[in-house]
Amino acid sequence: MSNLSHTQVEHRLGHRKAMSEQVKLDTRYETNRQKILDEAYRIVLYQGIDQLSMRSIATAVKSSPANLYEYFTSKDEIVYELHTK
């Protein structure tokens, strides 16, 4: 039988749950970031680099331009990511 107290077991279970939630957030963050990159690529491919803007990307991902700044600091960062992949 375990030497852990009930409180210690609850603490460990809570820690595992918190870690699980963090993994979900990290996965969601990376998924959203990739969607932004995918749509930016489509815009460049079909409309040209001149049509790429935070607003056009936001429209494509059904978000607001302000929300994109949670994932990228600028359009230039998005272009850089597209170029390096």
Order of alpha helices (4+ residues) and beta strands (2+ residues): alpha-alpha-alpha-alpha
